[in-house]
């Protein structure tokens, strides 16, 4: 799912037997309108199960690949069902599909607000299920690897063909829009054979790409397909799917010179044999505790030193399938997941050989973790994790869970379905309930209400001024101005406990405090390096003493795929404080949360929020 435009969350699901129907078949896509808290099913034609997704420079989103056509049970056992088309679920093969939507404020059912998705229309060159996706500085999206059909991990045993796995693996990369180059083999995908689904990718300032999968890491020059090895993940902990460790780029700030550092937490450590094959793991994964280790790496250190993984504060408890969400106070929320096992589902393992003996249905994980935690990257080592003031959920969020920052600064949490089709009776059932997590800053009675935020931001160029009225904060005006930050957040495309394309950047600013308490924030445009924050949609937040405003939707760059215009870095005037030193009590622009809020909508569609209980758990 992803936030599209100012007021909508777009959600796509796998083709399965949801009760809600559209155009004569089970619905597997919907739009959630944030303000009205209503969901509307929408139609897609190809199976988007385990696809990748990414924003485009104009604010559109593209969803790449997915699974073959399936019918009941996630297979093709019914009469007339093939991997190309299933007549009951009416889904077409999605392994090469490219689906595009341009979010709009109009009628969801209108053609201009609908998904473009045609079985024989826009397609990738290769079949890709579980591919990686990463945008470049010009807005082009690089698509990496994937399976060609379903499975647990991307290999057979014995692994005599790590390149293609007998036609089941796709080791190449390509781009959208497609260039003139045919897909090339990426050697890294051969080296990491088996554990390279949804490879973890981050564009670096140099224009090279950081890529991590299995326990290997590289910097990749995609233009020339040249790989530079980086250190292995310490302890050979696997963070890519289905180990599914949490990962995120830490905030890019003036204080760190906008130098990317990547954090990895949790995941799983099993030996090569134990991971098994496409069919199932060779051990009972739900008995294996997830890792509690966290590591950071700065792939391109400014001092020219060799990149190295550095152990960070450990998680309070080991986790798999947990997810980092960047918050507009510069911290990271971690939530969802399990204490044991991995992502994925199976009818058996190499140890438990019949489904009737599987203790958790088809789930390969157990021990749901309900407690969210917050990570402060700027806190002293040893004190970066906190659960203070954070209540727990009571809904297991395992395989196929997602979380997403909303424009008001809350976090939408949904999904969980470690089953091949809808299953409402198993121990970890298909989950039709979504929640909102309200971070601690929602306890504030006064939140900033900034004015005059532009709708387009550029790479370098003239500063812009944001007006913050005195009603937007409490206390001394000069203190408030000195504790104000301007954050640019791209939430990304969230699936399988990861956010493809998520980034958070602090824009540099100075201020003028007027005698009436109004604060003028002289705000810099983005640094003139599109590699740091690729062109496309984002939300701008003004945060005063840790309390953020609602996000304002903006577009970064010129809205087109191609070389982005750049200018010299914005020059900011010095800070000017008020001589009056007035104290302000603020107005209650309050969204203060101190009790549960439950909203019930018509039941039906898994992960698509047609049955929604939006529950406070902070």
C-alpha positions as CSV (number, residue, x, y, z in Angstrom):
1,X,0.0,0.0,0.0
2,X,1.0,3.6,-0.4
3,X,-0.2,7.2,0.2
4,X,-1.3,8.6,-3.1
5,X,-2.0,12.4,-3.3
6,X,-3.3,14.2,-0.2
7,X,-6.0,12.0,1.1
8,X,-5.9,8.4,-0.2
9,X,-4.2,5.2,0.6
10,X,-4.0,2.8,-2.3
11,X,-4.0,-0.9,-1.4
12,X,-3.5,-4.0,-3.6
13,X,-3.8,-7.5,-2.4
14,X,-3.2,-10.9,-3.9
15,X,-6.0,-12.6,-6.0
16,X,-8.0,-14.6,-3.5
17,X,-11.5,-15.4,-2.3
18,X,-12.4,-12.2,-0.6
19,X,-16.2,-11.8,0.1
20,X,-16.4,-8.3,-1.4
21,X,-16.7,-8.5,-5.2
22,X,-16.2,-6.0,-8.0
23,X,-17.2,-6.6,-11.6
24,X,-18.2,-10.2,-10.9
25,X,-15.1,-11.4,-9.1
26,X,-13.4,-11.1,-5.7
27,X,-11.9,-7.7,-5.1
28,X,-8.2,-7.5,-4.6
29,X,-7.6,-3.7,-4.7
30,X,-9.1,-0.8,-2.8
31,X,-8.8,2.9,-2.0
32,X,-9.0,4.1,1.6
33,X,-10.0,7.7,1.9
34,X,-8.3,9.0,5.0
35,X,-10.5,11.9,6.0
36,X,-13.9,10.1,5.6
37,X,-12.4,6.7,6.7
38,X,-14.2,4.9,3.9
39,X,-12.9,2.2,1.6
40,X,-13.9,1.6,-2.0
41,X,-13.0,-1.6,-4.0
42,X,-11.4,-0.9,-7.3
43,X,-10.5,-3.3,-10.1
44,X,-7.2,-4.6,-11.3
45,X,-6.8,-7.4,-13.8
46,X,-3.5,-9.0,-13.2
47,X,-2.4,-10.8,-10.0
48,X,-0.3,-8.3,-8.0
49,X,0.7,-10.8,-5.3
50,X,4.2,-10.1,-4.0
51,X,4.8,-7.3,-6.5
52,X,7.2,-4.4,-6.1
53,X,6.1,-0.8,-6.3
54,X,7.6,2.7,-6.6
55,X,6.6,6.4,-7.0
56,X,7.2,8.2,-10.3
57,X,8.4,11.8,-10.6
58,X,4.9,13.1,-11.4
59,X,3.3,11.6,-8.3
60,X,2.0,8.5,-10.0
61,X,2.9,5.1,-8.7
62,X,3.8,2.0,-10.6
63,X,3.5,-1.6,-9.4
64,X,5.7,-4.2,-11.0
65,X,5.3,-7.9,-11.4
66,X,3.5,-10.3,-9.2
67,X,2.3,-13.9,-9.3
68,X,0.8,-16.0,-12.0
69,X,-3.0,-16.3,-12.3
70,X,-4.4,-18.4,-9.4
71,X,-7.8,-19.8,-8.3
72,X,-9.1,-21.0,-5.0
73,X,-6.3,-22.2,-2.6
74,X,-3.8,-20.1,-4.6
75,X,-3.4,-22.9,-7.2
76,X,-4.9,-23.8,-10.6
77,X,-6.9,-26.9,-9.7
78,X,-10.3,-25.7,-10.9
79,X,-11.6,-26.5,-14.4
80,X,-10.2,-24.1,-16.9
81,X,-7.8,-22.5,-14.5
82,X,-4.3,-21.9,-15.9
83,X,-1.3,-19.8,-14.8
84,X,-2.3,-17.3,-17.6
85,X,-5.9,-16.8,-16.4
86,X,-8.3,-18.2,-13.8
87,X,-12.0,-17.9,-14.7
88,X,-13.3,-17.9,-11.1
89,X,-11.1,-15.2,-9.6
90,X,-10.8,-13.6,-13.1
91,X,-7.2,-12.7,-12.6
92,X,-4.5,-12.8,-15.3
93,X,-0.8,-13.6,-15.0
94,X,0.9,-10.7,-13.3
95,X,4.5,-11.7,-13.4
96,X,5.3,-9.2,-16.2
97,X,2.6,-6.7,-15.5
98,X,3.2,-3.0,-15.0
99,X,0.2,-1.3,-13.3
100,X,0.1,2.5,-13.0
101,X,-2.1,4.9,-11.2
102,X,-2.1,8.6,-10.9
103,X,-3.8,9.6,-7.6
104,X,-6.5,12.1,-8.0
105,X,-9.1,13.9,-5.9
106,X,-12.0,13.0,-8.2
107,X,-14.4,10.1,-8.5
108,X,-12.5,6.9,-7.8
109,X,-14.5,5.0,-10.4
110,X,-13.7,7.4,-13.2
111,X,-11.2,6.4,-15.9
112,X,-8.7,9.1,-14.9
113,X,-8.6,7.9,-11.3
114,X,-8.4,4.1,-12.1
115,X,-5.6,1.7,-12.4
116,X,-4.0,1.1,-15.7
117,X,-3.6,-2.7,-15.8
118,X,-3.9,-4.7,-19.0
119,X,-3.0,-8.3,-19.4
120,X,-1.4,-7.6,-22.8
121,X,-0.5,-4.0,-22.2
122,X,2.5,-2.4,-20.6
123,X,4.9,-5.1,-19.4
124,X,8.4,-5.8,-18.2
125,X,10.7,-7.7,-20.4
126,X,11.1,-10.5,-17.7
127,X,8.8,-12.3,-15.4
128,X,9.4,-11.0,-11.8
129,X,7.8,-12.2,-8.6
130,X,9.4,-10.6,-5.4
131,X,11.6,-8.2,-7.4
132,X,13.4,-5.3,-5.9
133,X,12.7,-1.7,-7.1
134,X,14.8,1.4,-6.6
135,X,14.4,4.8,-8.3
136,X,17.3,6.7,-9.8
137,X,18.1,10.4,-9.8
138,X,16.3,10.9,-13.1
139,X,13.1,9.1,-11.9
140,X,13.8,5.9,-13.8
141,X,13.1,2.8,-11.7
142,X,15.6,-0.2,-11.6
143,X,14.0,-3.6,-11.2
144,X,16.1,-6.4,-9.9
145,X,15.8,-10.1,-9.8
146,X,12.9,-12.1,-8.5
147,X,11.3,-15.5,-9.0
148,X,9.5,-16.5,-12.2
149,X,6.9,-18.4,-10.1
150,X,5.9,-19.0,-6.5
151,X,8.0,-20.6,-3.8
152,X,9.5,-20.2,-0.3
153,X,13.1,-19.3,-1.2
154,X,14.6,-18.8,-4.6
155,X,16.5,-22.1,-5.2
156,X,16.3,-25.8,-5.6
157,X,18.6,-28.4,-4.0
158,X,21.2,-29.4,-4.9
159,X,21.9,-25.9,-6.1
160,X,23.6,-26.8,-9.3
161,X,22.2,-23.9,-11.3
162,X,22.4,-20.8,-9.0
163,X,21.9,-18.5,-12.0
164,X,18.5,-19.6,-13.3
165,X,17.5,-22.5,-10.9
166,X,16.1,-24.4,-13.9
167,X,14.1,-21.5,-15.1
168,X,12.6,-20.6,-11.7
169,X,14.9,-17.7,-10.8
170,X,15.3,-14.4,-12.6
171,X,18.9,-13.0,-12.1
172,X,18.7,-10.0,-14.4
173,X,17.8,-6.3,-14.0
174,X,15.9,-4.0,-16.2
175,X,14.5,-0.5,-16.0
176,X,11.2,1.3,-16.2
177,X,10.8,3.0,-18.6
178,X,12.7,0.4,-20.6
179,X,15.9,1.7,-22.1
180,X,17.7,0.4,-25.1
181,X,19.6,-2.2,-23.1
182,X,18.3,-5.7,-22.8
183,X,18.2,-7.2,-19.3
184,X,21.6,-8.2,-18.0
185,X,22.6,-10.8,-15.4
186,X,23.5,-9.3,-12.1
187,X,26.2,-11.4,-10.6
188,X,25.1,-10.5,-7.1
189,X,21.8,-12.3,-7.7
190,X,23.8,-15.4,-8.6
191,X,26.0,-15.2,-5.6
192,X,23.1,-14.7,-3.2
193,X,21.0,-17.5,-4.8
194,X,18.2,-18.6,-2.6
195,X,17.9,-15.7,-0.3
196,X,17.6,-12.7,-2.6
197,X,13.9,-12.1,-3.0
198,X,13.1,-8.4,-2.4
199,X,16.8,-7.5,-2.3
200,X,17.3,-4.4,-0.2
201,X,18.3,-1.4,-2.2
202,X,19.3,2.2,-1.5
203,X,20.6,4.8,-4.0
204,X,23.8,6.4,-2.7
205,X,25.1,10.0,-3.2
206,X,27.7,8.8,-5.8
207,X,24.9,7.4,-7.9
208,X,25.9,3.8,-7.1
209,X,23.4,1.6,-5.4
210,X,23.8,-0.2,-2.1
211,X,22.4,-3.7,-2.4
212,X,22.0,-6.3,0.3
213,X,20.6,-9.8,0.2
214,X,21.4,-13.1,1.8
215,X,24.3,-12.1,4.0
216,X,26.2,-10.3,1.2
217,X,26.5,-6.6,0.4
218,X,27.7,-4.6,-2.6
219,X,27.9,-1.1,-4.1
220,X,26.6,-1.5,-7.6
221,X,27.4,0.7,-10.6
222,X,24.2,-0.1,-12.5
223,X,25.2,1.8,-15.6
224,X,28.2,-0.5,-16.2
225,X,26.9,-3.5,-14.2
226,X,30.0,-3.4,-12.0
227,X,29.8,-4.6,-8.4
228,X,32.1,-3.6,-5.5
229,X,32.0,-6.0,-2.6
230,X,31.3,-4.6,0.9
231,X,31.6,-6.5,4.1
232,X,29.2,-9.4,4.8
233,X,26.5,-9.0,7.3
234,X,28.0,-9.8,10.7
235,X,27.1,-13.3,12.0
236,X,25.7,-14.1,8.5
237,X,22.3,-12.8,9.7
238,X,19.9,-12.7,6.8
239,X,17.8,-9.6,6.6
240,X,16.2,-10.0,3.1
241,X,12.9,-12.0,2.6
242,X,11.9,-14.4,4.1
243,X,14.2,-13.7,7.0
244,X,12.6,-10.2,6.8
245,X,14.8,-8.1,9.1
246,X,13.7,-4.5,9.5
247,X,15.8,-2.0,7.5
248,X,15.7,1.7,6.8
249,X,17.9,4.7,5.8
250,X,18.4,6.9,8.8
251,X,17.4,10.6,8.5
252,X,19.5,12.7,6.2
253,X,20.3,15.9,8.0
254,X,22.6,18.9,7.8
255,X,24.3,17.6,11.0
256,X,25.4,14.4,9.2
257,X,26.1,16.2,5.9
258,X,23.3,14.3,4.3
259,X,25.4,11.1,4.4
260,X,23.3,7.9,4.2
261,X,23.5,5.3,6.9
262,X,21.5,2.1,6.7
263,X,20.2,0.3,9.8
264,X,19.2,-3.4,9.9
265,X,17.5,-5.0,12.9
266,X,16.3,-8.5,13.5
267,X,16.1,-11.1,10.8
268,X,17.0,-14.8,11.0
269,X,20.1,-17.0,11.3
270,X,19.8,-20.5,9.9
271,X,22.4,-22.6,8.1
272,X,22.2,-23.1,4.4
273,X,20.5,-26.5,4.5
274,X,17.9,-25.4,7.0
275,X,16.6,-22.7,4.6
276,X,15.4,-25.5,2.2
277,X,14.0,-24.9,-1.2
278,X,11.2,-23.4,-3.2
279,X,8.8,-25.9,-1.6
280,X,9.5,-25.4,2.1
281,X,12.2,-25.0,4.8
282,X,14.0,-28.1,6.0
283,X,13.3,-27.3,9.6
284,X,10.5,-26.2,11.8
285,X,11.3,-22.5,11.5
286,X,8.7,-21.4,14.1
287,X,11.0,-23.0,16.7
288,X,14.0,-20.8,15.8
289,X,14.3,-17.5,17.6
290,X,14.7,-14.4,15.4
291,X,17.8,-12.3,15.8
292,X,17.8,-9.3,18.1
293,X,20.9,-7.8,16.6
294,X,21.1,-4.4,14.9
295,X,23.8,-3.1,12.6
296,X,24.5,0.1,10.9
297,X,26.6,0.8,7.8
298,X,27.6,4.0,6.1
299,X,28.3,2.8,2.5
300,X,30.1,6.0,1.4
301,X,31.9,7.6,4.4
302,X,32.8,11.2,3.8
303,X,36.3,10.6,5.3
304,X,37.1,8.0,2.7
305,X,37.4,5.2,5.2
306,X,36.4,1.7,4.3
307,X,32.6,1.0,4.9
308,X,32.0,-1.4,7.8
309,X,29.0,-2.8,9.6
310,X,28.9,-1.5,13.2
311,X,26.8,-3.2,15.9
312,X,24.1,-1.0,17.3
313,X,21.8,-1.3,20.3
314,X,20.0,-4.6,20.2
315,X,16.3,-4.9,19.9
316,X,14.5,-5.5,23.2
317,X,13.4,-8.9,21.7
318,X,14.4,-10.7,18.5
319,X,12.0,-10.0,15.6
320,X,11.3,-11.2,12.1
321,X,8.9,-9.3,9.8
322,X,9.1,-6.1,11.7
323,X,9.1,-2.8,9.9
324,X,10.7,0.6,10.3
325,X,8.5,3.7,9.8
326,X,10.2,7.1,9.6
327,X,8.4,9.6,11.9
328,X,8.4,13.4,11.5
329,X,10.3,13.9,14.7
330,X,13.4,12.3,13.4
331,X,12.8,8.9,15.1
332,X,12.0,5.5,13.7
333,X,9.0,3.4,14.7
334,X,9.4,-0.4,14.7
335,X,6.3,-2.5,14.9
336,X,4.7,-5.8,13.8
337,X,6.4,-9.2,13.4
338,X,7.2,-12.3,15.3
339,X,9.8,-13.6,17.8
340,X,10.3,-16.9,16.0
341,X,10.5,-18.1,12.4
342,X,10.4,-16.5,9.0
343,X,8.0,-15.0,6.5
344,X,6.2,-17.2,4.0
345,X,3.8,-20.2,4.4
346,X,3.9,-23.9,3.6
347,X,1.9,-27.0,4.1
348,X,4.9,-28.8,5.6
349,X,8.5,-28.6,6.4
350,X,11.4,-31.1,6.1
351,X,10.7,-32.0,9.7
352,X,6.9,-31.8,10.0
353,X,5.8,-33.7,6.9
354,X,2.0,-33.4,7.0
355,X,-0.2,-30.4,7.2
356,X,-2.2,-31.9,10.1
357,X,0.9,-31.8,12.2
358,X,1.7,-28.1,11.5
359,X,1.0,-26.3,14.8
360,X,0.3,-22.9,13.4
361,X,-1.5,-23.7,10.2
362,X,0.7,-22.8,7.2
363,X,2.4,-20.0,9.1
364,X,6.2,-20.4,9.3
365,X,6.4,-18.0,12.2
366,X,5.1,-17.9,15.7
367,X,5.1,-15.7,18.7
368,X,3.5,-12.4,17.5
369,X,5.1,-9.3,18.9
370,X,2.5,-6.7,19.9
371,X,4.7,-4.1,21.4
372,X,5.9,-1.2,19.2
373,X,9.2,0.4,20.0
374,X,10.8,3.7,18.9
375,X,14.4,4.1,17.8
376,X,16.2,7.4,18.3
377,X,19.3,7.5,16.1
378,X,20.7,10.5,17.9
379,X,20.4,9.1,21.4
380,X,23.6,7.8,23.1
381,X,24.5,4.2,22.4
382,X,22.8,2.0,24.9
383,X,19.6,4.1,25.1
384,X,18.3,4.3,21.5
385,X,15.3,2.0,22.0
386,X,12.3,3.1,24.0
387,X,8.8,1.7,24.7
388,X,7.9,4.5,27.1
389,X,4.3,5.4,26.8
390,X,3.6,2.9,24.0
391,X,0.8,0.5,24.5
392,X,0.6,-2.8,22.7
393,X,-1.7,-3.9,19.9
394,X,-3.6,-7.1,20.3
395,X,-3.7,-8.2,16.7
396,X,-1.0,-10.5,15.3
397,X,0.8,-8.9,12.4
398,X,2.8,-11.6,10.6
399,X,3.4,-12.5,7.0
400,X,1.8,-10.0,4.6
401,X,1.6,-7.2,7.1
402,X,2.2,-3.5,6.3
403,X,2.5,-0.2,8.0
404,X,2.5,3.3,6.5
405,X,2.9,6.9,7.8
406,X,-0.2,9.0,7.2
407,X,-0.2,12.7,6.5
408,X,-1.4,13.5,10.0
409,X,1.7,11.8,11.5
410,X,-0.1,8.6,12.6
411,X,0.8,5.2,11.2
412,X,-1.7,2.9,9.5
413,X,-1.1,-0.8,10.3
414,X,-2.8,-3.5,8.3
415,X,-2.7,-7.0,6.9
416,X,-1.5,-10.4,8.1
417,X,-2.3,-13.5,6.1
418,X,0.1,-16.4,6.3
419,X,-2.2,-18.5,4.2
420,X,-2.5,-19.2,0.5
421,X,-6.1,-18.0,0.3
422,X,-8.7,-16.5,2.7
423,X,-8.7,-18.5,5.9
424,X,-10.7,-17.2,8.9
425,X,-10.5,-20.2,11.2
426,X,-6.7,-21.0,11.4
427,X,-4.6,-19.8,14.4
428,X,-3.2,-16.8,12.4
429,X,-6.1,-16.0,10.1
430,X,-6.7,-13.7,7.2
431,X,-6.9,-10.3,9.0
432,X,-9.5,-7.8,7.9
433,X,-8.7,-5.2,10.6
434,X,-6.5,-2.2,10.3
435,X,-5.2,0.0,13.2
436,X,-3.8,3.5,13.5
437,X,-0.8,3.9,15.7
438,X,-0.5,7.3,17.3
439,X,3.0,8.2,18.3
440,X,3.6,10.0,21.6
441,X,3.5,13.5,20.0
442,X,-0.3,13.0,19.6
443,X,-0.6,13.7,23.3
444,X,0.1,17.4,22.5
445,X,-2.9,19.7,22.6
446,X,-1.2,22.2,20.2
447,X,0.3,21.2,16.9
448,X,2.0,23.5,14.4
449,X,-0.1,24.8,11.6
450,X,2.4,26.1,9.1
451,X,1.4,28.4,6.2
452,X,2.7,29.2,2.7
453,X,4.4,25.9,2.0
454,X,5.1,25.6,-1.7
455,X,3.7,22.7,-3.7
456,X,6.9,22.1,-5.6
457,X,10.5,21.8,-4.3
458,X,13.7,21.9,-6.3
459,X,17.2,20.7,-6.1
460,X,19.0,23.9,-4.9
461,X,17.7,27.4,-5.7
462,X,15.9,30.1,-3.9
463,X,14.8,29.6,-0.3
464,X,11.2,29.7,0.6
465,X,9.5,31.1,3.7
466,X,7.1,29.2,5.9
467,X,5.0,31.1,8.3
468,X,4.3,29.6,11.7
469,X,1.7,31.6,13.7
470,X,2.0,32.0,17.4
471,X,-1.0,29.8,17.9
472,X,1.1,26.9,16.7
473,X,3.2,26.4,19.8
474,X,3.4,27.0,23.5
475,X,6.1,28.8,25.5
476,X,8.8,31.2,24.4
477,X,8.8,32.2,20.7
478,X,12.6,32.2,20.5
479,X,12.9,28.8,22.1
480,X,10.2,27.4,19.8
481,X,12.0,28.8,16.7
482,X,15.3,27.4,17.9
483,X,13.7,23.9,18.3
484,X,12.0,23.8,14.9
485,X,12.9,21.4,12.2
486,X,11.5,21.0,8.7
487,X,11.2,17.4,7.5
488,X,10.6,16.0,4.1
489,X,9.3,12.4,4.2
490,X,8.6,9.9,1.4
491,X,6.7,7.0,2.9
492,X,7.4,4.7,0.0
493,X,5.5,1.6,-1.2
494,X,5.0,-0.8,1.7
495,X,4.8,-4.5,1.3
496,X,6.0,-7.5,3.3
497,X,7.3,-5.5,6.2
498,X,9.4,-3.1,4.1
499,X,9.0,0.3,2.6
500,X,10.5,0.5,-0.9
501,X,11.6,4.1,-1.5
502,X,11.2,5.4,2.0
503,X,13.4,8.4,2.8
504,X,13.5,11.2,5.4
505,X,15.4,14.4,5.0
506,X,15.7,17.5,7.2
507,X,15.7,20.7,5.1
508,X,18.1,23.3,6.4
509,X,16.5,26.4,7.8
510,X,17.0,29.6,9.8
511,X,14.3,31.8,11.3
512,X,13.0,35.3,12.1
513,X,10.9,35.7,15.2
514,X,8.5,38.6,15.0
515,X,7.3,40.5,18.0
516,X,3.8,39.0,17.9
517,X,5.3,35.5,18.1
518,X,5.0,34.7,14.5
519,X,7.9,32.6,13.3
520,X,9.2,32.8,9.7
521,X,11.2,29.8,8.7
522,X,13.7,30.6,6.0
523,X,13.9,27.1,4.4
524,X,16.4,25.8,2.0
525,X,15.4,23.8,-1.1
526,X,16.8,20.2,-1.2
527,X,20.5,19.9,-1.7
528,X,21.4,20.1,-5.4
529,X,22.0,16.3,-5.6
530,X,18.9,14.3,-6.8
531,X,20.7,11.1,-5.8
532,X,20.0,12.0,-2.1
533,X,16.2,12.2,-2.5
534,X,14.9,11.1,-5.9
535,X,12.2,13.1,-7.7
536,X,8.6,12.5,-6.9
537,X,5.9,13.0,-4.2
538,X,6.6,13.6,-0.5
539,X,5.1,15.2,2.5
540,X,6.7,18.2,4.3
541,X,6.3,18.5,8.1
542,X,7.2,21.4,10.4
543,X,8.1,20.0,13.8
544,X,8.4,22.2,16.9
545,X,10.0,20.7,20.0
546,X,9.2,17.3,18.8
547,X,5.6,18.0,17.8
548,X,5.0,17.8,14.1
549,X,2.4,19.5,11.9
550,X,0.3,17.6,9.5
551,X,2.2,16.9,6.4
552,X,1.8,19.0,3.3
553,X,1.9,17.2,0.0
554,X,4.7,18.4,-2.3
555,X,6.4,17.2,-5.5
556,X,10.2,17.2,-5.6
557,X,11.8,17.9,-9.0
558,X,10.3,18.8,-12.3
559,X,7.7,16.0,-12.4
560,X,9.3,14.3,-15.4
561,X,11.5,11.3,-16.0
562,X,14.9,12.7,-17.1
563,X,17.8,14.8,-15.9
564,X,16.6,17.0,-13.0
565,X,17.4,20.7,-13.0
566,X,19.7,21.7,-10.2
567,X,20.9,25.1,-8.9
568,X,23.3,26.3,-6.3
569,X,22.5,25.4,-2.7
570,X,20.1,27.8,-1.0
571,X,21.7,30.6,0.9
572,X,20.0,31.3,4.2
573,X,20.0,34.5,6.2
574,X,21.1,34.5,9.9
575,X,18.6,33.8,12.7
576,X,16.8,36.8,14.1
577,X,15.3,36.5,17.5
578,X,12.5,38.7,19.0
579,X,13.5,41.1,21.6
580,X,10.1,40.8,23.3
581,X,10.7,37.2,24.6
582,X,7.0,36.7,24.7
583,X,5.4,33.4,25.9
584,X,2.6,31.9,23.9
585,X,0.0,29.4,25.0
586,X,-1.0,28.3,21.5
587,X,-4.5,27.3,20.3
588,X,-5.7,23.7,20.5
589,X,-5.2,22.5,17.0
590,X,-5.4,19.4,19.0
591,X,-5.5,15.9,17.9
592,X,-4.7,14.7,21.4
593,X,-5.3,11.0,21.7
594,X,-6.0,9.5,25.0
595,X,-8.7,7.0,24.3
596,X,-9.5,4.3,21.8
597,X,-11.3,5.3,18.6
598,X,-13.0,2.5,16.7
599,X,-14.4,2.8,13.2
600,X,-16.3,-0.1,11.7
601,X,-16.9,-0.4,7.9
602,X,-18.5,-3.1,5.8
603,X,-16.6,-6.4,6.1
604,X,-14.8,-8.2,3.4
605,X,-11.5,-7.6,1.8
606,X,-8.3,-8.8,3.4
607,X,-5.7,-6.1,3.8
608,X,-7.9,-3.8,1.7
609,X,-9.6,-2.3,4.8
610,X,-13.2,-3.0,4.0
611,X,-13.4,-4.1,7.5
612,X,-11.6,-1.5,9.6
613,X,-11.1,-1.0,13.3
614,X,-8.9,2.0,13.6
615,X,-7.6,1.6,17.1
616,X,-5.4,3.8,19.3
617,X,-2.5,1.8,20.8
618,X,-0.1,4.5,22.0
